[in-house]
Amino acid sequence: MNATRTTFTRASAVLLLALGCGSSNEPAVGTLRVLFIGNSLTYANDLPAMVAALADESTAGALQIYVRDVSNPDFALEDHWDEPRTIEALNELRWDFVILQQGPSSLPENQVNLREWATRFAGRIRSDVGGRPALFMVWPDVTRLEFFDAVSESYRNAAEAADAALYPAGEAWRAAWAEDPSLRLYGDGYHPSVMGSYLAALTIYHGLTGRSVLGVSAPLGVSTEVAAILQRAAEQATAQFGRP
């Protein structure tokens, strides 16, 4: 995947949680407006569409989330700073939340980089957009599982430095594995499977809205029993590691 991904997505009542529908229309009054800025860990399986669909499905349409995703392959936040499509997206609307994501950022120099650019973006988001900055905590690749603690620490420190919300999807993965180590959350050893993206979407949606995700629908191929584990893990990780 080597093309810039820029999508506009709004949930609909018939939307499967693993899919999205494109829309570039102005969101309705009262709609929660959320911009995602990241890389392939965000656009894999169209995670933003899953977040929007969760709102529509779990509230019977009472809450709508409009999302735009500006995700470029292999980008860090530093790469997005002067990226024309990212700047255009930031200026498009008065976003309620802007969710930032880069790679695991577990090494010391990468932790410094994540803190610096999360803080820079947070200032721009507040001054130019009037919204709340947030960080989407990810996970290490499957060959570096021992770095989970460092990834978590890196994102938590960056969120604190930037005074940003924190959606700890990586910690939700660990909570789910603590209950069932056989869960296939990785797709290719780094990018998430649909199940992994669904768990990240549950964590982000729960953090964004404060609404419970227990009992919500799951993508095709995820059983009711597995979905319940993922939903509990999302709420557990948010309660323990999240930052509103």
LINKA-V129158 format. One record per residue. N is the residue number from 1. RES is the residue in three letters. OMEGA is omega in whole degrees, -180 to 180 (none if undefined). NEAR is the number of other ideal C-beta (glycine too) atoms within 12 Angstrom. Layout:
BEGIN
n->N res->RES omega->OMEGA near->NEAR
n->N res->RES omega->OMEGA near->NEAR
END
This chain:
BEGIN
n->1 res->MET omega->-174 near->19
n->2 res->ASN omega->179 near->10
n->3 res->ALA omega->175 near->13
n->4 res->THR omega->179 near->25
n->5 res->ARG omega->176 near->34
n->6 res->THR omega->-177 near->29
n->7 res->THR omega->172 near->31
n->8 res->PHE omega->-176 near->29
n->9 res->THR omega->172 near->38
n->10 res->ARG omega->-179 near->33
n->11 res->ALA omega->170 near->41
n->12 res->SER omega->-172 near->23
n->13 res->ALA omega->-177 near->19
n->14 res->VAL omega->-175 near->13
n->15 res->LEU omega->170 near->29
n->16 res->LEU omega->-174 near->26
n->17 res->LEU omega->180 near->40
n->18 res->ALA omega->-176 near->27
n->19 res->LEU omega->176 near->25
n->20 res->GLY omega->175 near->36
n->21 res->CYS omega->-176 near->24
n->22 res->GLY omega->176 near->22
n->23 res->SER omega->176 near->23
n->24 res->SER omega->179 near->17
n->25 res->ASN omega->176 near->15
n->26 res->GLU omega->180 near->15
n->27 res->PRO omega->-179 near->27
n->28 res->ALA omega->176 near->15
n->29 res->VAL omega->-180 near->10
n->30 res->GLY omega->177 near->15
n->31 res->THR omega->176 near->26
n->32 res->LEU omega->-175 near->36
n->33 res->ARG omega->-173 near->36
n->34 res->VAL omega->177 near->51
n->35 res->LEU omega->175 near->49
n->36 res->PHE omega->175 near->50
n->37 res->ILE omega->-176 near->50
n->38 res->GLY omega->179 near->48
n->39 res->ASN omega->-173 near->37
n->40 res->SER omega->175 near->30
n->41 res->LEU omega->175 near->46
n->42 res->THR omega->-174 near->47
n->43 res->TYR omega->175 near->37
n->44 res->ALA omega->179 near->36
n->45 res->ASN omega->180 near->39
n->46 res->ASP omega->178 near->36
n->47 res->LEU omega->178 near->49
n->48 res->PRO omega->178 near->50
n->49 res->ALA omega->177 near->45
n->50 res->MET omega->179 near->50
n->51 res->VAL omega->179 near->54
n->52 res->ALA omega->-179 near->46
n->53 res->ALA omega->177 near->41
n->54 res->LEU omega->179 near->49
n->55 res->ALA omega->-178 near->41
n->56 res->ASP omega->-176 near->34
n->57 res->GLU omega->-173 near->33
n->58 res->SER omega->180 near->33
n->59 res->THR omega->-178 near->23
n->60 res->ALA omega->177 near->13
n->61 res->GLY omega->-179 near->21
n->62 res->ALA omega->176 near->17
n->63 res->LEU omega->175 near->27
n->64 res->GLN omega->174 near->34
n->65 res->ILE omega->175 near->45
n->66 res->TYR omega->-180 near->41
n->67 res->VAL omega->166 near->51
n->68 res->ARG omega->-177 near->44
n->69 res->ASP omega->174 near->40
n->70 res->VAL omega->-175 near->38
n->71 res->SER omega->-180 near->42
n->72 res->ASN omega->-180 near->33
n->73 res->PRO omega->173 near->20
n->74 res->ASP omega->-179 near->22
n->75 res->PHE omega->163 near->32
n->76 res->ALA omega->180 near->33
n->77 res->LEU omega->178 near->43
n->78 res->GLU omega->-179 near->28
n->79 res->ASP omega->-180 near->24
n->80 res->HIS omega->-169 near->37
n->81 res->TRP omega->-180 near->25
n->82 res->ASP omega->179 near->16
n->83 res->GLU omega->-175 near->24
n->84 res->PRO omega->-179 near->15
n->85 res->ARG omega->178 near->25
n->86 res->THR omega->178 near->35
n->87 res->ILE omega->177 near->19
n->88 res->GLU omega->-179 near->18
n->89 res->ALA omega->179 near->36
n->90 res->LEU omega->-176 near->33
n->91 res->ASN omega->-174 near->20
n->92 res->GLU omega->-174 near->24
n->93 res->LEU omega->167 near->27
n->94 res->ARG omega->-175 near->24
n->95 res->TRP omega->174 near->35
n->96 res->ASP omega->178 near->29
n->97 res->PHE omega->170 near->39
n->98 res->VAL omega->-174 near->45
n->99 res->ILE omega->-174 near->52
n->100 res->LEU omega->180 near->52
n->101 res->GLN omega->166 near->49
n->102 res->GLN omega->-177 near->40
n->103 res->GLY omega->-176 near->36
n->104 res->PRO omega->174 near->37
n->105 res->SER omega->-176 near->41
n->106 res->SER omega->-179 near->32
n->107 res->LEU omega->-175 near->18
n->108 res->PRO omega->-179 near->15
n->109 res->GLU omega->178 near->13
n->110 res->ASN omega->174 near->28
n->111 res->GLN omega->177 near->27
n->112 res->VAL omega->-179 near->20
n->113 res->ASN omega->-180 near->27
n->114 res->LEU omega->179 near->43
n->115 res->ARG omega->-177 near->32
n->116 res->GLU omega->-173 near->24
n->117 res->TRP omega->172 near->34
n->118 res->ALA omega->179 near->46
n->119 res->THR omega->178 near->28
n->120 res->ARG omega->180 near->27
n->121 res->PHE omega->180 near->45
n->122 res->ALA omega->177 near->35
n->123 res->GLY omega->179 near->20
n->124 res->ARG omega->-179 near->29
n->125 res->ILE omega->-178 near->37
n->126 res->ARG omega->-175 near->22
n->127 res->SER omega->-174 near->13
n->128 res->ASP omega->-174 near->22
n->129 res->VAL omega->-178 near->27
n->130 res->GLY omega->-177 near->18
n->131 res->GLY omega->-179 near->30
n->132 res->ARG omega->174 near->32
n->133 res->PRO omega->179 near->41
n->134 res->ALA omega->177 near->41
n->135 res->LEU omega->175 near->51
n->136 res->PHE omega->179 near->56
n->137 res->MET omega->-179 near->49
n->138 res->VAL omega->-171 near->48
n->139 res->TRP omega->174 near->44
n->140 res->PRO omega->176 near->30
n->141 res->ASP omega->-169 near->23
n->142 res->VAL omega->179 near->23
n->143 res->THR omega->-176 near->12
n->144 res->ARG omega->-177 near->19
n->145 res->LEU omega->180 near->23
n->146 res->GLU omega->-180 near->13
n->147 res->PHE omega->179 near->26
n->148 res->PHE omega->-180 near->31
n->149 res->ASP omega->-179 near->20
n->150 res->ALA omega->176 near->25
n->151 res->VAL omega->-180 near->39
n->152 res->SER omega->179 near->34
n->153 res->GLU omega->-179 near->28
n->154 res->SER omega->-178 near->37
n->155 res->TYR omega->178 near->46
n->156 res->ARG omega->178 near->32
n->157 res->ASN omega->179 near->29
n->158 res->ALA omega->178 near->41
n->159 res->ALA omega->178 near->37
n->160 res->GLU omega->-180 near->21
n->161 res->ALA omega->-177 near->27
n->162 res->ALA omega->-173 near->32
n->163 res->ASP omega->-177 near->22
n->164 res->ALA omega->170 near->40
n->165 res->ALA omega->-180 near->39
n->166 res->LEU omega->178 near->44
n->167 res->TYR omega->-167 near->46
n->168 res->PRO omega->-178 near->43
n->169 res->ALA omega->179 near->50
n->170 res->GLY omega->177 near->47
n->171 res->GLU omega->175 near->38
n->172 res->ALA omega->175 near->50
n->173 res->TRP omega->-179 near->45
n->174 res->ARG omega->179 near->32
n->175 res->ALA omega->179 near->34
n->176 res->ALA omega->179 near->38
n->177 res->TRP omega->178 near->27
n->178 res->ALA omega->179 near->18
n->179 res->GLU omega->-180 near->22
n->180 res->ASP omega->-177 near->23
n->181 res->PRO omega->-177 near->14
n->182 res->SER omega->-177 near->11
n->183 res->LEU omega->-177 near->29
n->184 res->ARG omega->-177 near->25
n->185 res->LEU omega->175 near->39
n->186 res->TYR omega->171 near->27
n->187 res->GLY omega->-177 near->22
n->188 res->ASP omega->-179 near->18
n->189 res->GLY omega->175 near->17
n->190 res->TYR omega->177 near->24
n->191 res->HIS omega->-177 near->29
n->192 res->PRO omega->164 near->41
n->193 res->SER omega->174 near->28
n->194 res->VAL omega->178 near->33
n->195 res->MET omega->179 near->37
n->196 res->GLY omega->177 near->41
n->197 res->SER omega->178 near->45
n->198 res->TYR omega->178 near->49
n->199 res->LEU omega->176 near->56
n->200 res->ALA omega->179 near->50
n->201 res->ALA omega->177 near->54
n->202 res->LEU omega->-178 near->52
n->203 res->THR omega->180 near->51
n->204 res->ILE omega->-180 near->49
n->205 res->TYR omega->179 near->47
n->206 res->HIS omega->178 near->37
n->207 res->GLY omega->-180 near->40
n->208 res->LEU omega->-168 near->39
n->209 res->THR omega->-173 near->30
n->210 res->GLY omega->-180 near->16
n->211 res->ARG omega->178 near->27
n->212 res->SER omega->175 near->19
n->213 res->VAL omega->-180 near->41
n->214 res->LEU omega->176 near->21
n->215 res->GLY omega->179 near->18
n->216 res->VAL omega->-179 near->34
n->217 res->SER omega->-180 near->30
n->218 res->ALA omega->177 near->34
n->219 res->PRO omega->174 near->34
n->220 res->LEU omega->179 near->15
n->221 res->GLY omega->177 near->17
n->222 res->VAL omega->-176 near->33
n->223 res->SER omega->178 near->15
n->224 res->THR omega->-178 near->15
n->225 res->GLU omega->178 near->14
n->226 res->VAL omega->179 near->27
n->227 res->ALA omega->-180 near->32
n->228 res->ALA omega->176 near->24
n->229 res->ILE omega->-179 near->33
n->230 res->LEU omega->-180 near->49
n->231 res->GLN omega->177 near->36
n->232 res->ARG omega->-179 near->29
n->233 res->ALA omega->179 near->40
n->234 res->ALA omega->-179 near->46
n->235 res->GLU omega->180 near->32
n->236 res->GLN omega->-178 near->28
n->237 res->ALA omega->179 near->41
n->238 res->THR omega->-180 near->36
n->239 res->ALA omega->-174 near->21
n->240 res->GLN omega->-171 near->20
n->241 res->PHE omega->-175 near->35
n->242 res->GLY omega->178 near->35
n->243 res->ARG omega->-176 near->29
n->244 res->PRO omega->none near->20
END
